[in-house]
Amino acid sequence: MSLALIGMIAGIALAFAGYFGGFGAFLLVAALGAVGFVVGRFLEGDLDLGDLFRPRDDRRR
């Protein structure tokens, strides 16, 4: 599945949440989508949790 198609599906989901549930539902869907994205990247091995918690100086080495 291409990234453009995934983005379109996410946009449609946010549009439905905003239309039927209001702005609060829109924010909830957006936040849960971001969490799902990070978890998915972690499970695929593209993201290391240590990168998120290291001090800034250690990242440059």
N, C-alpha and C positions, 0 to 999 in steps of 0.2 A: 504494500500500500504506500503510495507516495506521500511525501510530507504535505503537498498541496491539498490532497484529499483529506488528510487527517486535520489540517487546519480548517478546511471548509466545514467538516463535521463538528469540530469544536465551536466554530462560529455559529453554526445553526443551533447547537445546544444552548449557547449563551443567549442567542436571540429568543429562543422559546422560553428560557428561564426568565429573561427580562420582561417579556410580554405577558406571560401568564402569572409570574410570581412577584414581579416588581424588582426594584433595584437591589433589595436584600438577597433575593434568590439569585440574581445575576452575580453578585459578589461571592456568594457561597459556591456557585458552580465554577466560577473563575478560580477561587482559592483551592477547591478540591481538584480541579484540573491541573493546577500547578503542582500540588502535592503528588498527584498521580504521575505527572511527567518526571519529577525527581525520583520517585520510587522506581519507575520504569527504567530510567537511565542507570540507576544503581544496580538493578537486577540484571541488566544487560552487560554490566561491567564497564560502562563508559564513565562512571562517576565513582570516585573514591571518597568516602565520608571524611577521611583524614584531610582531604583538600579543603573542606569547608571549615575545619576547626583549627588549622595551623595558623600561627601568627604570620603576618604579611611578609616578614623577612625570610622565612623558611621557604616560601613559594618561589622565590627568585632563583634558588640554588639548583 
